[in-house]
Amino acid sequence: MLLTRAEEKQYKWAIRRSDFKVNERLGAGAYGEVWAGSWRRNDVAVKLLSSSAIDGRAAVSEAAVVREVGALRRCGMHPNVCQMY
């Protein structure tokens, strides 16, 4: 997930935008889009929040994303789940 610079400082799990390369859109949902990309020579999925998810519902969207990241980090290694860094 790509965050603002202020959010990067707030969340320890955040990674700087400049460290990512975003390549191809994989899909979209209620909160935004998922893109194939690369980070430190690894293939990764990058989640981009849509402006509609942020505008007017920022607190709800932010809380939902933070919960999702936490749940994915607890999954550990699984072939159907992206590893969280």
N, C-alpha and C positions, 0 to 999 in steps of 0.2 A: 504494500500500500504506500502510495506517495503522499507525504505530508508537507505542510508549510514549514518554514524554518523554525517558527515558534513551537510547533507541535513536535518537531524533531528533538528539540531540547527537552520537552515535557515527557516524552515516552522513550524509555531506555531501549526498546526494541526497534525504534525507528532507524531507517537507513537513509542517508542523504540522497536526494534526487539525482545528483550528478554521478552517483555510483551505478546507476541503472542505464540500460539501453532497452528501449521499448520497441518491439518489432512488428508484431501482427496481432490484430484484435481477434480474440477467441470467442467472446460472447458478451452478453449484457443482461442485466437484471434490474430489480427495483432500485438498488443503491448505486449502480454504476456499471462499468465495463471491466472485463478481465482481458489482459493483453499478455502475449508471450514476449519474453524479454530475456536479457542476460544480466548477470551480476557476478563479478569475480570469476568469470569463465564458467559459470553455471547457468543452465537453462532454468528460468524462473517464471512464475505467473505474477503479474503486477495488477493489483486492483486499483482502479481509478474511480473515485466517487463522482457521481454526476452532480452538476450544479443544482439540480432540483432536489437532490438528497441533502445538499448542504444548506440551501436557502430556506429559511423559515423553520427547519427541523434539525438544525445543526447539533443540538444536544442529543436528540434521539438518534440521529445517524452516527454520531461519534461514539455514543455508548454502545450501539449495536456492533460497530466495527471493532471496538476494543474487546467486547465479549467474544466475537468471532475469532479474533487473533488469539485470545487466551485459550479458547476451546481447541483451536488447531494446534497450538503449542503443546497442549496436554496429550494430544493423540500420539505423539512420538512417531516412530517409523511405521509407515503403512503404505502399501503400493498404490492406494487410491487417494492418498492425502498428500498435498504438497508439504514438504518440510518447511517449518518456520525457522528463520534465522534471527 
